[in-house]
Amino acid sequence: MDHADADLPGGFKFGINPGLVKHEGTQSVLWGEEVRERFNAPELNLARYIKDGIVSRR
């Protein structure tokens, strides 16, 4: 076993672990800008709507 590649007990690993990543949706930048213009809301948090792309006035 090469000790240079071994994990240290209690150590940290950086990077993405594919088992922990769940794709929640994708929208284009143009979609986001169109939504902000339509609702006249430059401060709108687009992350809430990316999954299904449906934006409503709440």
C-alpha positions in Angstrom: 0.0 0.0 0.0 1.3 3.4 -0.9 1.0 5.6 2.1 1.0 8.8 0.0 -2.5 8.0 -1.3 -4.0 6.7 2.0 -6.6 8.8 3.9 -5.5 10.1 7.3 -7.9 9.2 10.1 -9.8 12.4 11.0 -8.5 14.2 7.9 -10.4 16.1 5.2 -10.9 15.3 1.6 -11.6 18.1 -0.9 -13.6 17.7 -4.0 -17.0 16.3 -5.1 -18.2 13.0 -3.9 -20.5 11.7 -6.6 -22.6 9.8 -4.1 -23.5 13.0 -2.3 -24.4 15.1 -5.4 -28.0 15.2 -6.5 -28.9 17.1 -9.7 -31.8 19.4 -8.9 -32.3 21.0 -12.3 -30.7 23.3 -14.9 -32.0 26.5 -16.4 -30.2 28.9 -18.8 -28.9 32.3 -17.9 -31.4 33.7 -20.5 -34.2 32.0 -18.6 -33.1 33.7 -15.4 -32.8 37.2 -16.9 -36.2 36.8 -18.6 -37.8 35.8 -15.2 -36.2 38.8 -13.5 -37.5 41.2 -16.2 -41.0 39.7 -16.3 -41.5 40.1 -12.5 -39.4 43.3 -12.4 -37.5 41.8 -9.5 -33.7 42.0 -9.9 -33.3 40.7 -6.3 -35.3 37.5 -7.0 -33.6 34.3 -5.7 -33.6 32.2 -8.8 -32.3 29.1 -6.9 -35.8 28.6 -5.6 -37.2 28.0 -9.1 -34.5 26.2 -11.0 -35.7 22.7 -10.2 -39.0 22.9 -12.2 -38.7 26.4 -13.8 -42.1 27.5 -12.6 -42.2 31.0 -11.0 -45.3 32.4 -9.5 -46.1 35.6 -7.6 -46.3 34.8 -4.0 
